[in-house]
Amino acid sequence: MLVVLLSLISIVCSIVSIICFIFVIVQMFRQDDTGLALLCLLTVLCGIGGLLAFVLGWINVDKYDVRPVMIAWTIVLALGIVTGIAVNVLAPEENEFEDFGSRPVPVATVTT
């Protein structure tokens, strides 16, 4: 039950983190940092865009006026990391494939 609760907390943290990311990107566009916003959007699938938006959000926290958003993003990011680690420590066997490698692979036989 604890693993399920921690997993739900981790999912909620991820959703809040995405919302914070979108808010920071919108503020970048509003402050005419279009190049940075596009760079973050284009590299988000590589994993760099979110980190870049996070760092640039903190660097330009007063310019973008996003201090409460950045504080919330930092808290949910840390909480998500902690809950993710806790889930993997508490129930590592539930995170793996149960039958991986335990069933024989059917082999086609050729008869002549």
Secondary structure, DSSP 8 states (H G I E B T S, - for coil): -HHHHHHHHHHHHHHHHHHHHHHHHHHHHHTT-HHHHHHHHHTGGGTHHHHHHHHHHHHTHHHHT-HHHHHHHHHHHHHHHHHHHHHHHH-GGGGS-TTTTTS---------
